């Protein structure tokens, strides 16, 4: 998966829009990772998992 497609994929997978906190965490992880595409996607997954759950 390309990092540019990550957010759209997650929104389809979760069947909801990512919260601002989730989106910010993913974008920050993407900017902070300077190695290859695979490492970037792994960092984005971790950031999404670590982001606070949105209120229902």
C-alpha positions, 0 to 999 in steps of 0.5 A: 500500500502506498502511504498516500492511499493509507487514510482512504483505505482506513476510512473504508476499512473502519466505515467512518472518517478518521478523527482529527487526532487520528488523521494528525497522528498518521500524517505526523508519522508519515512526515517523521519516517524518512526510510522506505515506503514499507516503514512509512506504512508500518509507522502509520499503522502504529500511529493509528493504533496508538491514537485515541479512539474518537467519542461515539 
